[in-house]
Amino acid sequence: MKVIANPVKLSATPPTYRSAPPVLGEHTEEVLSGLLGMTAEEIAALRAKAIL
């Protein structure tokens, strides 16, 4: 799969890639619960309505 590379090219310290980027929706629950303070029930309601 083609992905965007780091635009900064430094000869002495080239960028390293330790892991692949997250897939779409991989961190949805973490963001909704951790950053937005939503409960598991609220997230489940969004999934039931096919919003997520």
N, CA, C and O atoms as a Tripos MOL2 file, in Angstrom:
@<TRIPOS>MOLECULE
protein
  208   207    52     0     0
PROTEIN
NO_CHARGES

@<TRIPOS>ATOM
      1 N           0.8440   -1.1590    0.0000 N.3       1 MET1
      2 CA          0.0000    0.0000    0.0000 C.3       1 MET1
      3 C           0.8970    1.2300    0.0000 C.2       1 MET1
      4 O           1.8830    1.2910    0.7340 O.2       1 MET1
      5 N           0.5500    2.1980   -0.8190 N.am      2 LYS2
      6 CA          1.3010    3.4350   -0.8540 C.3       2 LYS2
      7 C           0.8090    4.3580    0.2510 C.2       2 LYS2
      8 O          -0.3950    4.5070    0.4630 O.2       2 LYS2
      9 N           1.7540    4.9730    0.9510 N.am      3 VAL3
     10 CA          1.4340    5.9280    2.0090 C.3       3 VAL3
     11 C           2.3250    7.1510    1.8450 C.2       3 VAL3
     12 O           3.3210    7.1080    1.1230 O.2       3 VAL3
     13 N           1.9730    8.2190    2.5010 N.am      4 ILE4
     14 CA          2.7530    9.4440    2.4440 C.3       4 ILE4
     15 C           3.9960    9.2800    3.3140 C.2       4 ILE4
     16 O           3.9140    8.8270    4.4550 O.2       4 ILE4
     17 N           5.1270    9.6470    2.7660 N.am      5 ALA5
     18 CA          6.3840    9.5580    3.5090 C.3       5 ALA5
     19 C           6.6360   10.8540    4.2650 C.2       5 ALA5
     20 O           5.9730   11.8660    4.0400 O.2       5 ALA5
     21 N           7.5890   10.7990    5.1480 N.am      6 ASN6
     22 CA          7.9850   11.9820    5.8910 C.3       6 ASN6
     23 C           8.5740   13.0010    4.9160 C.2       6 ASN6
     24 O           9.5040   12.6710    4.1800 O.2       6 ASN6
     25 N           8.0520   14.2400    4.8910 N.am      7 PRO7
     26 CA          8.5610   15.2340    3.9400 C.3       7 PRO7
     27 C           9.9300   15.7940    4.3220 C.2       7 PRO7
     28 O          10.5940   16.4030    3.4830 O.2       7 PRO7
     29 N          10.3640   15.6050    5.5530 N.am      8 VAL8
     30 CA         11.6520   16.1120    6.0010 C.3       8 VAL8
     31 C          12.7190   15.0630    5.6900 C.2       8 VAL8
     32 O          12.6360   13.9280    6.1600 O.2       8 VAL8
     33 N          13.7050   15.4410    4.9070 N.am      9 LYS9
     34 CA         14.7750   14.5180    4.5230 C.3       9 LYS9
     35 C          16.0970   15.0210    5.1040 C.2       9 LYS9
     36 O          16.6830   15.9700    4.5840 O.2       9 LYS9
     37 N          16.5620   14.3950    6.1690 N.am     10 LEU10
     38 CA         17.8160   14.7600    6.8110 C.3      10 LEU10
     39 C          18.8110   13.6140    6.6070 C.2      10 LEU10
     40 O          18.5230   12.4710    6.9610 O.2      10 LEU10
     41 N          19.9530   13.9110    6.0530 N.am     11 SER11
     42 CA         20.9160   12.8520    5.7300 C.3      11 SER11
     43 C          21.5140   12.2080    6.9780 C.2      11 SER11
     44 O          21.7550   11.0010    6.9820 O.2      11 SER11
     45 N          21.7590   12.9760    8.0300 N.am     12 ALA12
     46 CA         22.3780   12.4220    9.2350 C.3      12 ALA12
     47 C          21.3770   11.6670   10.1110 C.2      12 ALA12
     48 O          21.7560   10.7440   10.8320 O.2      12 ALA12
     49 N          20.1280   12.0470   10.0510 N.am     13 THR13
     50 CA         19.1060   11.3900   10.8740 C.3      13 THR13
     51 C          17.8530   11.1170   10.0370 C.2      13 THR13
     52 O          16.8550   11.8270   10.1580 O.2      13 THR13
     53 N          17.9080   10.0960    9.1990 N.am     14 PRO14
     54 CA         16.7370    9.7880    8.3730 C.3      14 PRO14
     55 C          15.5780    9.2980    9.2510 C.2      14 PRO14
     56 O          15.8100    8.7410   10.3240 O.2      14 PRO14
     57 N          14.3390    9.5020    8.8040 N.am     15 PRO15
     58 CA         13.1910    9.0670    9.6080 C.3      15 PRO15
     59 C          13.1170    7.5400    9.6890 C.2      15 PRO15
     60 O          13.5010    6.8320    8.7580 O.2      15 PRO15
     61 N          12.6240    7.0650   10.8030 N.am     16 THR16
     62 CA         12.3890    5.6280   10.9560 C.3      16 THR16
     63 C          10.8960    5.4140   11.1790 C.2      16 THR16
     64 O          10.2160    6.2610   11.7590 O.2      16 THR16
     65 N          10.4040    4.2940   10.7210 N.am     17 TYR17
     66 CA          8.9910    3.9670   10.8470 C.3      17 TYR17
     67 C           8.8750    2.6990   11.6880 C.2      17 TYR17
     68 O           9.2720    1.6180   11.2540 O.2      17 TYR17
     69 N           8.3290    2.8410   12.8920 N.am     18 ARG18
     70 CA          8.2680    1.7200   13.8240 C.3      18 ARG18
     71 C           7.0020    0.8820   13.6630 C.2      18 ARG18
     72 O           6.9920   -0.3050   13.9860 O.2      18 ARG18
     73 N           5.9420    1.5020   13.1650 N.am     19 SER19
     74 CA          4.6950    0.7590   13.0010 C.3      19 SER19
     75 C           3.8810    1.3710   11.8740 C.2      19 SER19
     76 O           4.1410    2.4910   11.4350 O.2      19 SER19
     77 N           2.9190    0.6370   11.4260 N.am     20 ALA20
     78 CA          2.0360    1.1200   10.3630 C.3      20 ALA20
     79 C           1.0710    2.1520   10.9400 C.2      20 ALA20
     80 O           0.8190    2.1560   12.1450 O.2      20 ALA20
     81 N           0.5330    3.0200   10.0990 N.am     21 PRO21
     82 CA         -0.4460    3.9880   10.5950 C.3      21 PRO21
     83 C          -1.7230    3.2710   11.0300 C.2      21 PRO21
     84 O          -1.9920    2.1630   10.5660 O.2      21 PRO21
     85 N          -2.5070    3.8790   11.9030 N.am     22 PRO22
     86 CA         -3.7390    3.2270   12.3490 C.3      22 PRO22
     87 C          -4.7460    3.1050   11.2050 C.2      22 PRO22
     88 O          -4.7870    3.9380   10.3000 O.2      22 PRO22
     89 N          -5.5490    2.0580   11.2660 N.am     23 VAL23
     90 CA         -6.6030    1.8900   10.2710 C.3      23 VAL23
     91 C          -7.7760    2.7890   10.6330 C.2      23 VAL23
     92 O          -7.8930    3.2340   11.7740 O.2      23 VAL23
     93 N          -8.6220    3.0510    9.6880 N.am     24 LEU24
     94 CA         -9.7650    3.9210    9.8970 C.3      24 LEU24
     95 C         -10.6370    3.3930   11.0390 C.2      24 LEU24
     96 O         -11.0960    2.2520   10.9960 O.2      24 LEU24
     97 N         -10.8600    4.2130   12.0440 N.am     25 GLY25
     98 CA        -11.7110    3.8490   13.1690 C.3      25 GLY25
     99 C         -11.0350    3.0670   14.2740 C.2      25 GLY25
    100 O         -11.6880    2.6790   15.2420 O.2      25 GLY25
    101 N          -9.7390    2.8270   14.1510 N.am     26 GLU26
    102 CA         -9.0340    2.0020   15.1340 C.3      26 GLU26
    103 C          -9.0770    2.5980   16.5390 C.2      26 GLU26
    104 O          -9.1400    1.8520   17.5170 O.2      26 GLU26
    105 N          -9.0460    3.9130   16.6590 N.am     27 HIS27
    106 CA         -9.0000    4.5610   17.9680 C.3      27 HIS27
    107 C         -10.2860    5.3110   18.3060 C.2      27 HIS27
    108 O         -10.2880    6.1780   19.1800 O.2      27 HIS27
    109 N         -11.3620    4.9850   17.6270 N.am     28 THR28
    110 CA        -12.6190    5.7050   17.8180 C.3      28 THR28
    111 C         -13.0880    5.6650   19.2670 C.2      28 THR28
    112 O         -13.4110    6.7060   19.8390 O.2      28 THR28
    113 N         -13.1300    4.4850   19.8630 N.am     29 GLU29
    114 CA        -13.6120    4.3700   21.2450 C.3      29 GLU29
    115 C         -12.6990    5.1030   22.2210 C.2      29 GLU29
    116 O         -13.1790    5.7230   23.1700 O.2      29 GLU29
    117 N         -11.3920    5.0390   21.9980 N.am     30 GLU30
    118 CA        -10.4500    5.7410   22.8780 C.3      30 GLU30
    119 C         -10.6720    7.2450   22.8170 C.2      30 GLU30
    120 O         -10.6410    7.9220   23.8450 O.2      30 GLU30
    121 N         -10.8960    7.7680   21.6210 N.am     31 VAL31
    122 CA        -11.1110    9.2110   21.4660 C.3      31 VAL31
    123 C         -12.4370    9.6170   22.0960 C.2      31 VAL31
    124 O         -12.4990   10.5930   22.8440 O.2      31 VAL31
    125 N         -13.4970    8.8680   21.7960 N.am     32 LEU32
    126 CA        -14.8140    9.2300   22.3190 C.3      32 LEU32
    127 C         -14.8760    9.1400   23.8380 C.2      32 LEU32
    128 O         -15.4660   10.0010   24.4910 O.2      32 LEU32
    129 N         -14.2740    8.1070   24.3960 N.am     33 SER33
    130 CA        -14.3450    7.9500   25.8500 C.3      33 SER33
    131 C         -13.2930    8.7900   26.5650 C.2      33 SER33
    132 O         -13.6040    9.4760   27.5390 O.2      33 SER33
    133 N         -12.0600    8.7420   26.0930 N.am     34 GLY34
    134 CA        -10.9770    9.4460   26.7730 C.3      34 GLY34
    135 C         -10.9950   10.9440   26.5950 C.2      34 GLY34
    136 O         -10.9290   11.6910   27.5710 O.2      34 GLY34
    137 N         -11.0830   11.3890   25.3630 N.am     35 LEU35
    138 CA        -11.0140   12.8260   25.0970 C.3      35 LEU35
    139 C         -12.3600   13.5270   25.2300 C.2      35 LEU35
    140 O         -12.4260   14.6760   25.6670 O.2      35 LEU35
    141 N         -13.4300   12.8370   24.8540 N.am     36 LEU36
    142 CA        -14.7450   13.4720   24.8740 C.3      36 LEU36
    143 C         -15.5890   13.0710   26.0770 C.2      36 LEU36
    144 O         -16.6540   13.6460   26.3010 O.2      36 LEU36
    145 N         -15.1280   12.0900   26.8540 N.am     37 GLY37
    146 CA        -15.8250   11.6980   28.0680 C.3      37 GLY37
    147 C         -17.1280   10.9460   27.8640 C.2      37 GLY37
    148 O         -17.9720   10.9250   28.7600 O.2      37 GLY37
    149 N         -17.3090   10.3270   26.7010 N.am     38 MET38
    150 CA        -18.5380    9.5730   26.4500 C.3      38 MET38
    151 C         -18.4890    8.2360   27.1790 C.2      38 MET38
    152 O         -17.4190    7.6510   27.3520 O.2      38 MET38
    153 N         -19.6580    7.7570   27.6070 N.am     39 THR39
    154 CA        -19.7460    6.4630   28.2770 C.3      39 THR39
    155 C         -19.8490    5.3470   27.2450 C.2      39 THR39
    156 O         -20.0980    5.5930   26.0650 O.2      39 THR39
    157 N         -19.6540    4.1190   27.7100 N.am     40 ALA40
    158 CA        -19.7680    2.9620   26.8210 C.3      40 ALA40
    159 C         -21.1800    2.8610   26.2560 C.2      40 ALA40
    160 O         -21.3660    2.4490   25.1110 O.2      40 ALA40
    161 N         -22.1670    3.2340   27.0530 N.am     41 GLU41
    162 CA        -23.5610    3.1760   26.5960 C.3      41 GLU41
    163 C         -23.8080    4.1960   25.4800 C.2      41 GLU41
    164 O         -24.5110    3.9010   24.5140 O.2      41 GLU41
    165 N         -23.2350    5.3880   25.6130 N.am     42 GLU42
    166 CA        -23.3880    6.4090   24.5700 C.3      42 GLU42
    167 C         -22.7270    5.9690   23.2640 C.2      42 GLU42
    168 O         -23.2680    6.1910   22.1810 O.2      42 GLU42
    169 N         -21.5730    5.3550   23.3740 N.am     43 ILE43
    170 CA        -20.8700    4.8600   22.1850 C.3      43 ILE43
    171 C         -21.6570    3.7280   21.5510 C.2      43 ILE43
    172 O         -21.7660    3.6640   20.3270 O.2      43 ILE43
    173 N         -22.2100    2.8320   22.3660 N.am     44 ALA44
    174 CA        -23.0170    1.7300   21.8440 C.3      44 ALA44
    175 C         -24.2620    2.2630   21.1370 C.2      44 ALA44
    176 O         -24.6820    1.7070   20.1220 O.2      44 ALA44
    177 N         -24.8510    3.3280   21.6610 N.am     45 ALA45
    178 CA        -26.0300    3.9260   21.0260 C.3      45 ALA45
    179 C         -25.6590    4.4900   19.6480 C.2      45 ALA45
    180 O         -26.4420    4.3720   18.7060 O.2      45 ALA45
    181 N         -24.4980    5.0890   19.5260 N.am     46 LEU46
    182 CA        -24.0520    5.6020   18.2340 C.3      46 LEU46
    183 C         -23.8260    4.4600   17.2520 C.2      46 LEU46
    184 O         -24.1440    4.5860   16.0690 O.2      46 LEU46
    185 N         -23.2770    3.3420   17.7340 N.am     47 ARG47
    186 CA        -23.0850    2.1730   16.8640 C.3      47 ARG47
    187 C         -24.4300    1.5850   16.4460 C.2      47 ARG47
    188 O         -24.5960    1.1720   15.2980 O.2      47 ARG47
    189 N         -25.3910    1.5450   17.3700 N.am     48 ALA48
    190 CA        -26.7190    0.9970   17.0490 C.3      48 ALA48
    191 C         -27.4260    1.8390   15.9800 C.2      48 ALA48
    192 O         -28.1870    1.3100   15.1700 O.2      48 ALA48
    193 N         -27.1710    3.1390   15.9860 N.am     49 LYS49
    194 CA        -27.7670    4.0360   14.9890 C.3      49 LYS49
    195 C         -26.9470    4.0940   13.6980 C.2      49 LYS49
    196 O         -27.2680    4.8620   12.7910 O.2      49 LYS49
    197 N         -25.8950    3.2880   13.6160 N.am     50 ALA50
    198 CA        -24.9870    3.2320   12.4600 C.3      50 ALA50
    199 C         -24.2980    4.5630   12.2090 C.2      50 ALA50
    200 O         -23.9790    4.8930   11.0670 O.2      50 ALA50
    201 N         -24.0670    5.3280   13.2670 N.am     51 ILE51
    202 CA        -23.3220    6.5800   13.1640 C.3      51 ILE51
    203 C         -21.8260    6.2610   13.1620 C.2      51 ILE51
    204 O         -21.0360    6.9370   12.5020 O.2      51 ILE51
    205 N         -21.4580    5.2410   13.8940 N.am     52 LEU52
    206 CA        -20.0490    4.8060   13.9320 C.3      52 LEU52
    207 C         -19.9030    3.5340   13.1340 C.2      52 LEU52
    208 O         -18.8020    2.9930   13.0310 O.2      52 LEU52
@<TRIPOS>BOND
     1     1     2 1
     2     2     3 1
     3     3     4 2
     4     3     5 am
     5     5     6 1
     6     6     7 1
     7     7     8 2
     8     7     9 am
     9     9    10 1
    10    10    11 1
    11    11    12 2
    12    11    13 am
    13    13    14 1
    14    14    15 1
    15    15    16 2
    16    15    17 am
    17    17    18 1
    18    18    19 1
    19    19    20 2
    20    19    21 am
    21    21    22 1
    22    22    23 1
    23    23    24 2
    24    23    25 am
    25    25    26 1
    26    26    27 1
    27    27    28 2
    28    27    29 am
    29    29    30 1
    30    30    31 1
    31    31    32 2
    32    31    33 am
    33    33    34 1
    34    34    35 1
    35    35    36 2
    36    35    37 am
    37    37    38 1
    38    38    39 1
    39    39    40 2
    40    39    41 am
    41    41    42 1
    42    42    43 1
    43    43    44 2
    44    43    45 am
    45    45    46 1
    46    46    47 1
    47    47    48 2
    48    47    49 am
    49    49    50 1
    50    50    51 1
    51    51    52 2
    52    51    53 am
    53    53    54 1
    54    54    55 1
    55    55    56 2
    56    55    57 am
    57    57    58 1
    58    58    59 1
    59    59    60 2
    60    59    61 am
    61    61    62 1
    62    62    63 1
    63    63    64 2
    64    63    65 am
    65    65    66 1
    66    66    67 1
    67    67    68 2
    68    67    69 am
    69    69    70 1
    70    70    71 1
    71    71    72 2
    72    71    73 am
    73    73    74 1
    74    74    75 1
    75    75    76 2
    76    75    77 am
    77    77    78 1
    78    78    79 1
    79    79    80 2
    80    79    81 am
    81    81    82 1
    82    82    83 1
    83    83    84 2
    84    83    85 am
    85    85    86 1
    86    86    87 1
    87    87    88 2
    88    87    89 am
    89    89    90 1
    90    90    91 1
    91    91    92 2
    92    91    93 am
    93    93    94 1
    94    94    95 1
    95    95    96 2
    96    95    97 am
    97    97    98 1
    98    98    99 1
    99    99   100 2
   100    99   101 am
   101   101   102 1
   102   102   103 1
   103   103   104 2
   104   103   105 am
   105   105   106 1
   106   106   107 1
   107   107   108 2
   108   107   109 am
   109   109   110 1
   110   110   111 1
   111   111   112 2
   112   111   113 am
   113   113   114 1
   114   114   115 1
   115   115   116 2
   116   115   117 am
   117   117   118 1
   118   118   119 1
   119   119   120 2
   120   119   121 am
   121   121   122 1
   122   122   123 1
   123   123   124 2
   124   123   125 am
   125   125   126 1
   126   126   127 1
   127   127   128 2
   128   127   129 am
   129   129   130 1
   130   130   131 1
   131   131   132 2
   132   131   133 am
   133   133   134 1
   134   134   135 1
   135   135   136 2
   136   135   137 am
   137   137   138 1
   138   138   139 1
   139   139   140 2
   140   139   141 am
   141   141   142 1
   142   142   143 1
   143   143   144 2
   144   143   145 am
   145   145   146 1
   146   146   147 1
   147   147   148 2
   148   147   149 am
   149   149   150 1
   150   150   151 1
   151   151   152 2
   152   151   153 am
   153   153   154 1
   154   154   155 1
   155   155   156 2
   156   155   157 am
   157   157   158 1
   158   158   159 1
   159   159   160 2
   160   159   161 am
   161   161   162 1
   162   162   163 1
   163   163   164 2
   164   163   165 am
   165   165   166 1
   166   166   167 1
   167   167   168 2
   168   167   169 am
   169   169   170 1
   170   170   171 1
   171   171   172 2
   172   171   173 am
   173   173   174 1
   174   174   175 1
   175   175   176 2
   176   175   177 am
   177   177   178 1
   178   178   179 1
   179   179   180 2
   180   179   181 am
   181   181   182 1
   182   182   183 1
   183   183   184 2
   184   183   185 am
   185   185   186 1
   186   186   187 1
   187   187   188 2
   188   187   189 am
   189   189   190 1
   190   190   191 1
   191   191   192 2
   192   191   193 am
   193   193   194 1
   194   194   195 1
   195   195   196 2
   196   195   197 am
   197   197   198 1
   198   198   199 1
   199   199   200 2
   200   199   201 am
   201   201   202 1
   202   202   203 1
   203   203   204 2
   204   203   205 am
   205   205   206 1
   206   206   207 1
   207   207   208 2
@<TRIPOS>SUBSTRUCTURE
     1 MET1         2 RESIDUE 1 A MET
     2 LYS2         6 RESIDUE 1 A LYS
     3 VAL3        10 RESIDUE 1 A VAL
     4 ILE4        14 RESIDUE 1 A ILE
     5 ALA5        18 RESIDUE 1 A ALA
     6 ASN6        22 RESIDUE 1 A ASN
     7 PRO7        26 RESIDUE 1 A PRO
     8 VAL8        30 RESIDUE 1 A VAL
     9 LYS9        34 RESIDUE 1 A LYS
    10 LEU10       38 RESIDUE 1 A LEU
    11 SER11       42 RESIDUE 1 A SER
    12 ALA12       46 RESIDUE 1 A ALA
    13 THR13       50 RESIDUE 1 A THR
    14 PRO14       54 RESIDUE 1 A PRO
    15 PRO15       58 RESIDUE 1 A PRO
    16 THR16       62 RESIDUE 1 A THR
    17 TYR17       66 RESIDUE 1 A TYR
    18 ARG18       70 RESIDUE 1 A ARG
    19 SER19       74 RESIDUE 1 A SER
    20 ALA20       78 RESIDUE 1 A ALA
    21 PRO21       82 RESIDUE 1 A PRO
    22 PRO22       86 RESIDUE 1 A PRO
    23 VAL23       90 RESIDUE 1 A VAL
    24 LEU24       94 RESIDUE 1 A LEU
    25 GLY25       98 RESIDUE 1 A GLY
    26 GLU26      102 RESIDUE 1 A GLU
    27 HIS27      106 RESIDUE 1 A HIS
    28 THR28      110 RESIDUE 1 A THR
    29 GLU29      114 RESIDUE 1 A GLU
    30 GLU30      118 RESIDUE 1 A GLU
    31 VAL31      122 RESIDUE 1 A VAL
    32 LEU32      126 RESIDUE 1 A LEU
    33 SER33      130 RESIDUE 1 A SER
    34 GLY34      134 RESIDUE 1 A GLY
    35 LEU35      138 RESIDUE 1 A LEU
    36 LEU36      142 RESIDUE 1 A LEU
    37 GLY37      146 RESIDUE 1 A GLY
    38 MET38      150 RESIDUE 1 A MET
    39 THR39      154 RESIDUE 1 A THR
    40 ALA40      158 RESIDUE 1 A ALA
    41 GLU41      162 RESIDUE 1 A GLU
    42 GLU42      166 RESIDUE 1 A GLU
    43 ILE43      170 RESIDUE 1 A ILE
    44 ALA44      174 RESIDUE 1 A ALA
    45 ALA45      178 RESIDUE 1 A ALA
    46 LEU46      182 RESIDUE 1 A LEU
    47 ARG47      186 RESIDUE 1 A ARG
    48 ALA48      190 RESIDUE 1 A ALA
    49 LYS49      194 RESIDUE 1 A LYS
    50 ALA50      198 RESIDUE 1 A ALA
    51 ILE51      202 RESIDUE 1 A ILE
    52 LEU52      206 RESIDUE 1 A LEU
